[in-house]
Structure formats: C-alpha cells, structure tokens
Amino acid sequence: MSFTTLEDFLIRASDRLDPISGAGRLTEVGDLDLVEVERAHTIRPAAVLIPVIPRRDGPTALLTQRPDTMASHPGQVAFPGGKVDQVDVDEVAAALREAEEEVGVIPDTVELIARAAPYVTGSEFRITPVIGVLPPDFEARPDPTEVADVFEAPLEFLFNTANHQTGEAFWKGKHRRYIEMPWQGFRIWGVTAGIIRDLYANLYES
Amino acid sequence: MKSDGKSVISLDDVLAAIAPDGIDGPLPPVHQWAPQRVTDIQMEIRGDGSWWHEGGRIKRERLVKLFSRILRKDGDGQIYLVTPYEKVIVHVEDAPFIAVRVDRVGEPGQNQGLAFTTNLGEVALAGPDLPIRVETDPNTLEPSPYVLVRDGLEAKLSRPVFYELAEMAEAYEGSAGQLGVWSQGQFFELGPAA
C-alpha cells in the first residue's frame, strides 16, 4: 500500500495518528538506542510541521535544507521546526511558530490534521511531527539565517517504499540500517527520512 | 421588548449567535480549480449525513468539516471533493448536508428570514438564492424537504426541522391552496393544505 490521494492520506492520518490536542497514545520511535539511559532525562521536546500543500501537480510536503552553520543537524534536509520554547503552549504551537519564522507559514491558514509518533533523535530531541495542510497557493518566504533552501517533494514520492532506499553503515559501534530518499538533488535522510518512514508505516502498513 | 423594528437585532447578530464559531474563514476557491484527474476512493455521505471512506466511518468531525469546504457539484450532477490536482467522487445517498435546526429571524412576516443550521455548523439563510424545496415521493407521498446551502449543495431537512417549518406554514392568496413559509420575501411551498 502506498499514497493514493490527499483525502485518503488525511483520513488515514486523522484515524491512525494522535489528535492535535490532548493525550497522545502513539509510542515513541526513532533512534532510542542511541540515547544513553542515564541521559534520557536530558531529552528536549521539539516539533516539526509537515506542511502539506495541495498543488496543481499533486500534493507535496515542504522541506528545508538547514544552513551548514547550524549547531544541530547542519546541512541536513528537515521539515520546518525546532525546540519547544517557553512561549509555546505545546508542540503544535512550536511547530507553527517555527514554520512561520523559517518559511513564512501563516499559522491561521494551516488546517491542522494530526500529530505523528514522537521521534527521539540521537541528538537527544523528542520531535513531535505535526501534519497540517497549507493553502494551495502557499509561497515560502525562507529566512536565510535559518534556512539555506526550500523545496517540495510529492507525497506520492515520499509515501511509497519504492523510493525508500535502505543502506547500512557502521556508526557508534554498530552496523545500522538507514533510509534515504533522494529527490531532485536533495538528500532526504537521517531524522527526516526516519520520520517519513515511520509515518508511512503508521499510515499505510498497519 | 417592544417590536418597533428597531429592537429587532440584526441578521448578522442572529447568525453570529447561531454559529458562534463562525465559518473557518473564506471557503477555498474550488471553482477556480480545474483538475483533470478523477478518482474514486469510496467516499460516501450517507442519508443521515455521516461520512464514510472505504466502508469505515470518518469519526473526526474536524476532518469532515475540512472536506465539506471543498465539496463541489459539477454540471454532470456529481458531487466531488476538489483540490487543484484531482476530483474525488463523493457518493451522496441523499443530500450532502442535514439541516438540524431552523431559526426564524427578524420580524415575523414575509420578510422574516429562515436560518437553517447544518449538521456541520454551516448556516443557510433561505431566500431567492437559497430556496427551500419539497419533493414528494409519487408512490408513498412521503415529502423530502431540502434547502440549498451553496452552489448546488443542499441540506435535507431533518424531521424535527420539517415539523417546525410545517407549524409555521401558512397559505396566502397566491398560493393556490398550498401551505408554505416565507423567507426574505420569497414564498416556499411545503405542500397542500390538509
């Protein structure tokens, strides 16, 4: 099973993921084994917006490339997002605020759909992905200090295992499998590929 | 309160009171989109107004509301969910909406307004642009009442709403024995006087 239509995608997200507010029931995923037990208490809450745009050529997700100068995950492809700040009431608010700052998303125009399973990274963040639909004519206004580049990848491409290339690498003392989704010269890998793959599994495999 | 015309609160006030959440901003410009692709993913709206996908009910009301905002009825009579890329067929058993409430607004009389609230919280103020119509089954004589909500998309009046309307019904000289109701200067026939 893979992506069919935007409506189907949104119904699956709404049925199988956590609601926008209230308690979540999805269990954490990600690189939990990379976080040492004694450091588990230092895991910081973060959030990303998975901005879905119903374009004329098919629905896409907006992605950014982080500047090489960033402290965490420099140069990587990422969904807009960041740490949950004191000003944020919750992860959803953080995702919207960061998306506004980074690429000019107007929070009021986002149709919030669901929260995906929190993804714990080896860099000790607990990232809550928030799925929201942007207006079809959304134009990104990237902030160059936070974002080096902005692009969109079709949902049809991202949520199809034929495009999930798996590889293996030796890292932190272990052979580890990783996933990569190369799209038009952008390398979607690491945490972002992990978030997409896990979302795929929740939406289309169970 | 004296009904001297000035004490009557404005239509906007009444509508705001009926639909306190308002409508979530302007509707998407579905009429500007001309997608070529047509898909059938077994979306249905059943006679009771519930939404279904591949035989499973869509439980999140927020999602149903989101979809209801991109409904469009095309020239072929088919109702679709429309995005810029494709149209998704919606199998509608009866009408896409159910009118679950009616409020009489303004001074009673020919210029009163009948405001219908749908199961999804949308409000339709009946009038020349949004007519009420009653279809009668030729065999059972069972009436099926509807009110237009927008762009060819109707709400079926729930039974209590239809009864409420029937209680307001009256005849007038031009109505040829038909009982009906007034809304915004327009007379809508509901059926023959018993």
Interface residues (C-beta under 8 A of the other chain):
Chain A: T4 T5 L6 E7 D8 L10 I11 S14 D15 P19 I20 P54 R55 R56 D57 G58 P59 D108 T109 E111 I113 V133 P135 P136
Chain B: G25 P28 W33 P35 T39 I41 M43 H53 G56 I58 K59 R60 R62 L63 L66 F67 L81 T83 P84 Y85 E86 V88
